[in-house]
Amino acid sequence: MENGETRTLAIQISAELFDELDKYLASHKLKKKAFLTDLIRKALDEVKNTAG
């Protein structure tokens, strides 16, 4: 599905949520990009599987 092209996705979240995310990622030795990309893919797959 990926063709090598990239786009930037930026959002603003509360400082508290940002800190909570950072702590979670650090404790699980995860990178933000990998974590969020996986989260988005899983959500899209779930929507595809429940739609229709």
Secondary structure as GFF3:
##gff-version 3
##sequence-region A 1 52
A	DSSP	alpha_helix	15	27	.	.	.	ID=ss1
A	DSSP	alpha_helix	32	50	.	.	.	ID=ss2
###
